[in-house]
Amino acid sequence: MINRRTALLIPLLILSACSQREIDPSNDFPNNGRDETALKRDSLYLSERLPPGFPIPDQSFRDGLAQQIRYLDRIPEQQYTLGNLQLSRNDLRATASELQMWLSDPSDWPELRAYQLAGQDQRGNVQITGYYVPIMQVRHHPDDHYRFPLYRKPTTQPGQPLPSREEIDFDGALEGQGLELAYTNSLVDNFFLHVQGSGLVEFENGERRLLSWGGVNGHPYRSLGKELIERGEIDREHISAQSIREWLSANPDQMREVLSTNPSYLFFSEGLTDPVGAANVPLTPLYSVAVDPSVIPLGSILLGEVPLLDEQGQLQGHEFRLLLAQDKGGAIKGPGHIDWYQGIGEEAHFHAGQLKHFGRVWLLLPPTI
């Protein structure tokens, strides 16, 4: 992920699941930003005028928008059926062009219509989590401390199953096949790198490489955060990447069993210089998002009412922000969740780790839809 990451969701690793409740219980914590009074609807999208306060983005968005247009220009014309909404690749391209013209002359209000996403609860509440690209210290060869490999995907015959996380990390199922790209000093760091989908690694000689999404083992994804909540180990209000790390550090005797509850495993590839998403374009910090393409097509432009958090991760309000649908992930499913890219390094890690709150999301399209 970053390129086509399978597991995103660093802040809480919680997969929204269908239940009799409107949202998953693990997402039901105080001050989560969810509007429980919003009217319920049956349709996936609700057509509206553009909400007030349309934001003027900075230059990095303009660069990301240019990348978005290049992506749309190289994919074939196609039709998308999204619940009650039908649109085409040309509609997405027209939206991008309209916004590009508006950015060249902000006095010329864009002629677009907004389609609000239903959210899992059918009230328009969409959980907005965050992801980032970590920087990890690694070695070319294993030693006493750096002994946990990051793997490229093995070549298999059609239909041949790949081993699970437990078989790979704890039983050495891939040893001796020459698939190792680098060695780290922490199996937990490896797990979170899998969750992120890509990351920068720095070798002992100062060399840096970007490891990008290189495929998955095909096993189902299970949220570690949700697992620990259901076990009563961490309160849902306090679940985050940091709290999960702290729990694993305090309970090393349970690490194998708990990590193995998520049998999904991510492989990496080399060769790229910048983090890219599933649309194969560079990701733009604070503007790129990972989506479920069956609900929001890659190449879409969104208007998000995203959470504003304080230093303690408490919700202070929301702000409108244009967003670029340039990525996807195995844990981003349905209309109730998007993952917001925060950037590279520790500051991005901090902000990504706090995000787990609800906002609203609109798909922007030409008025002729």
C-alpha positions in Angstrom: 0.0 0.0 0.0 0.9 1.6 0.6 0.4 0.2 -2.7 -2.8 -1.9 -2.5 -2.2 -2.5 1.1 -4.0 -5.3 2.7 -4.3 -4.0 6.1 -4.4 -0.4 6.8 -5.9 0.8 9.8 -2.9 1.5 12.0 -4.8 3.5 14.6 -7.1 0.9 15.7 -6.9 -2.1 13.3 -10.7 -2.4 13.7 -12.7 -3.9 10.9 -16.3 -2.6 10.8 -18.5 -5.7 10.7 -22.2 -6.2 10.1 -24.2 -6.7 13.2 -27.6 -5.9 14.7 -26.1 -2.6 15.9 -25.7 0.3 13.6 -22.0 0.3 14.1 -19.5 -2.2 15.5 -19.4 -2.1 19.3 -15.6 -1.6 19.1 -16.2 1.8 17.5 -18.8 2.9 20.0 -16.7 5.1 22.4 -17.4 8.6 23.9 -16.9 11.6 21.7 -16.4 9.5 18.6 -17.9 12.2 16.3 -20.9 10.1 15.2 -24.2 12.0 14.6 -26.8 9.5 16.0 -29.7 12.0 15.2 -29.1 12.0 11.4 -32.0 10.7 9.4 -31.7 7.2 8.2 -32.0 6.3 4.5 -32.0 3.2 2.3 -29.8 4.3 -0.5 -26.0 4.1 -0.7 -25.7 7.7 -1.9 -27.9 10.8 -1.2 -27.7 13.6 -3.7 -27.1 17.1 -2.3 -25.8 20.5 -3.2 -22.2 21.2 -2.3 -22.0 21.7 1.5 -20.9 25.2 2.6 -17.3 26.0 3.4 -15.8 24.3 0.4 -12.0 24.4 1.1 -9.3 25.8 -1.2 -6.5 23.2 -0.9 -2.7 23.8 -1.0 -0.2 23.1 -3.8 0.3 19.5 -2.7 -3.4 18.8 -3.5 -3.0 20.4 -7.0 0.0 18.0 -7.6 -2.1 15.1 -6.4 -5.0 16.1 -8.6 -2.7 16.2 -11.6 -1.6 12.6 -10.8 -5.3 11.7 -10.4 -6.0 13.0 -13.9 -3.1 11.0 -15.3 -4.5 7.9 -13.7 -8.0 8.6 -15.2 -6.5 9.2 -18.6 -4.7 5.9 -18.8 -7.6 3.6 -17.7 -10.3 2.6 -20.1 -13.8 4.1 -20.2 -16.0 2.0 -17.9 -19.3 2.2 -16.0 -19.7 2.0 -12.3 -22.9 0.9 -10.5 -22.7 2.0 -6.9 -25.9 1.1 -5.2 -28.5 3.6 -6.5 -25.8 5.6 -8.4 -24.5 5.0 -11.9 -21.5 6.8 -13.3 -18.6 6.4 -15.7 -14.8 7.0 -15.8 -15.6 10.1 -17.9 -17.7 11.5 -15.1 -14.7 11.1 -12.7 -12.5 12.8 -15.3 -15.0 15.7 -15.7 -15.0 16.2 -11.9 -11.2 16.4 -11.8 -11.2 18.9 -14.7 -13.8 21.1 -13.1 -11.9 21.3 -9.9 -8.7 22.0 -11.8 -10.4 24.9 -13.5 -11.7 26.2 -10.2 -8.3 26.1 -8.6 -7.0 28.3 -11.4 -9.8 30.8 -10.7 -11.4 30.3 -7.3 -14.0 32.9 -8.1 -15.5 30.5 -10.6 -17.5 28.2 -8.3 -17.2 24.6 -9.5 -20.3 23.1 -11.1 -20.5 19.9 -9.2 -23.0 17.9 -7.2 -22.3 16.1 -3.9 -23.5 12.6 -3.1 -23.3 11.7 0.5 -22.1 8.2 1.4 -24.5 6.3 3.6 -22.0 5.0 6.2 -22.4 1.7 7.9 -25.2 3.0 10.0 -27.1 4.5 7.0 -27.0 7.9 8.7 -24.0 9.2 6.8 -21.5 8.5 9.5 -18.2 7.2 8.0 -15.3 6.2 10.3 -12.1 7.9 9.3 -8.9 6.2 10.4 -5.4 7.1 9.4 -2.3 5.4 8.0 1.3 6.4 7.3 4.6 5.2 5.9 7.0 4.2 8.7 10.8 4.3 8.6 12.4 1.1 9.9 16.0 0.2 10.7 16.9 -3.1 9.0 19.9 -5.2 8.0 20.9 -7.0 4.8 21.8 -10.1 6.7 20.4 -11.6 10.0 22.3 -11.3 13.3 21.4 -11.9 16.9 19.1 -8.9 17.0 18.0 -8.3 13.4 16.6 -11.7 12.7 13.0 -11.2 11.6 12.6 -11.2 7.8 10.5 -9.1 5.5 9.5 -11.3 2.5 8.7 -10.9 -1.2 5.9 -13.1 -2.4 6.8 -16.6 -3.3 5.9 -18.0 -6.7 3.2 -20.6 -6.6 1.2 -22.8 -8.9 -2.5 -21.7 -9.5 -4.6 -22.8 -6.6 -1.7 -23.5 -4.4 -2.4 -22.0 -0.9 0.2 -19.9 0.8 1.1 -20.4 4.5 -0.6 -18.4 7.3 1.0 -15.7 9.4 1.7 -18.2 12.2 3.3 -20.7 9.8 5.5 -17.9 8.2 6.5 -15.9 11.3 6.8 -18.7 13.9 7.3 -22.0 12.0 9.7 -20.7 9.3 7.5 -21.8 6.4 9.4 -19.6 3.9 12.9 -20.1 5.1 15.6 -21.1 2.6 13.7 -19.8 -0.5 15.7 -16.6 -1.0 12.6 -14.4 -0.5 14.1 -12.2 2.3 14.3 -8.5 1.4 15.6 -7.3 4.8 15.8 -8.2 8.5 14.3 -6.2 11.4 14.7 -6.5 15.1 11.0 -6.7 16.0 8.2 -9.1 14.9 5.7 -6.5 16.2 7.2 -3.8 13.9 6.9 -6.2 11.0 3.2 -6.8 11.9 2.5 -3.1 11.9 4.4 -2.6 8.6 2.1 -5.3 7.2 -0.8 -3.2 8.5 0.5 -0.1 6.8 1.2 -1.9 3.5 4.5 -0.2 2.8 7.4 1.6 4.4 10.9 3.0 4.1 13.6 0.8 5.4 17.1 2.0 6.3 20.1 -0.4 6.2 23.2 -0.3 8.3 25.1 1.5 5.6 22.5 4.3 5.4 20.9 3.0 2.2 17.1 3.6 2.1 14.6 1.6 0.1 10.8 1.8 -0.2 9.1 -1.5 0.3 5.7 -1.4 -1.3 2.7 -3.7 -1.3 3.7 -7.0 -3.1 0.7 -9.2 -2.6 -0.9 -11.2 0.2 -1.2 -14.8 1.2 -5.0 -15.0 0.6 -6.0 -15.7 4.2 -8.8 -13.6 5.8 -7.9 -10.4 7.6 -8.7 -10.2 11.3 -8.4 -7.0 13.3 -5.9 -7.2 16.2 -7.6 -4.3 17.9 -11.0 -5.9 17.7 -9.5 -9.1 19.0 -8.1 -7.4 22.1 -11.3 -5.5 22.7 -13.3 -8.7 22.6 -10.9 -10.3 25.0 -11.4 -7.4 27.5 -7.7 -6.6 27.3 -8.1 -3.0 26.1 -11.1 -0.7 26.3 -12.5 0.3 23.0 -12.2 3.9 24.0 -8.4 3.5 24.3 -7.7 1.2 21.4 -4.9 2.5 19.2 -1.7 1.4 17.6 0.2 2.6 20.6 -2.0 0.7 23.1 -1.7 -2.5 21.1 2.1 -2.2 21.0 2.1 -1.6 24.8 -0.1 -4.6 25.4 2.1 -6.9 23.2 5.3 -5.6 25.0 3.7 -6.3 28.4 2.5 -9.8 27.4 5.3 -11.4 25.3 4.2 -14.9 26.3 0.9 -14.3 24.4 2.4 -12.6 21.4 2.5 -15.6 19.1 -1.1 -16.6 19.9 -2.5 -13.1 19.5 -0.6 -12.1 16.4 -1.7 -15.4 14.8 -5.4 -14.6 15.2 -4.8 -12.5 12.0 -3.7 -15.2 9.5 -3.5 -12.6 6.7 0.1 -11.9 5.7 1.5 -9.1 3.5 4.5 -9.4 1.1 6.6 -6.6 -0.2 8.2 -5.5 -3.4 11.1 -3.1 -4.2 11.8 -0.6 -7.0 9.6 2.5 -6.3 11.0 5.7 -4.9 7.8 7.3 -3.5 4.8 5.7 -1.6 2.1 4.9 -4.1 -1.4 3.6 -3.8 -3.5 1.1 -5.6 -4.1 3.6 -8.4 -0.3 3.4 -8.9 0.2 7.2 -8.4 2.2 8.8 -5.6 0.2 9.3 -2.4 -0.4 12.9 -1.2 -0.1 13.4 2.6 -3.4 14.7 4.1 -5.3 14.3 0.8 -5.0 10.7 -0.4 -7.4 8.1 1.1 -7.9 4.4 0.9 -11.4 3.3 0.0 -13.4 0.3 -1.0 -13.5 0.6 -4.8 -16.9 -1.2 -4.9 -18.3 1.8 -3.1 -16.0 4.6 -4.2 -14.1 4.1 -7.4 -10.4 4.8 -7.5 -9.9 8.1 -9.2 -12.8 9.7 -7.4 -12.6 13.0 -5.7 -14.3 13.3 -2.3 -15.3 16.1 0.0 -14.7 14.9 3.6 -15.8 16.4 6.8 -12.8 15.0 8.7 -12.1 14.9 12.5 -10.0 17.6 14.2 -8.2 16.1 17.2 -6.2 17.7 20.0 -2.8 16.4 21.2 -4.5 13.8 23.4 -6.5 12.5 20.5 -9.8 14.0 21.7 -12.2 15.2 19.0 -12.5 19.0 18.9 -14.7 19.3 15.8 -14.6 18.7 12.1 -13.3 20.5 9.0 -14.1 20.2 5.3 -11.2 18.8 3.1 -11.0 17.6 -0.5 -9.7 14.0 -0.7 -8.3 11.9 -3.5 -9.4 8.2 -3.7 -6.0 6.7 -4.7 -5.6 3.6 -2.5 -7.5 0.6 -1.2 -7.0 -2.0 1.5 -8.2 -5.4 2.7 -9.8 -3.9 5.9 -11.5 -1.0 4.1 -14.8 -2.6 3.2 -18.2 -1.1 2.6 -19.6 2.5 3.0 -18.6 2.9 6.6 -14.9 3.4 6.6 -12.1 5.3 4.7 -8.4 5.4 5.6 -6.7 8.9 5.5 -3.0 9.0 4.5 -1.0 11.1 6.9 2.5 10.9 5.4 6.0 9.5 6.3 7.7 9.2 9.6 7.0 9.7 13.3 4.8 12.8 13.1 2.6 11.1 10.6 2.6 8.0 12.8 1.4 10.0 15.8 -1.5 11.5 13.9 -2.5 8.3 12.2 -2.5 6.5 15.5 -5.0 8.9 17.0 -7.6 8.8 14.2 -10.6 6.5 14.7 -13.5 8.9 14.6 -16.5 9.5 12.5 -17.1 12.2 9.9 -19.0 12.5 6.6 -18.0 11.9 3.0 -19.4 13.1 -0.3 -18.6 11.8 -3.7 -18.2 14.8 -6.1 -19.7 14.4 -9.6 -20.9 16.5 -12.5 -24.4 17.8 -12.2 -25.5 15.8 -15.2 -25.4 12.5 -13.3 
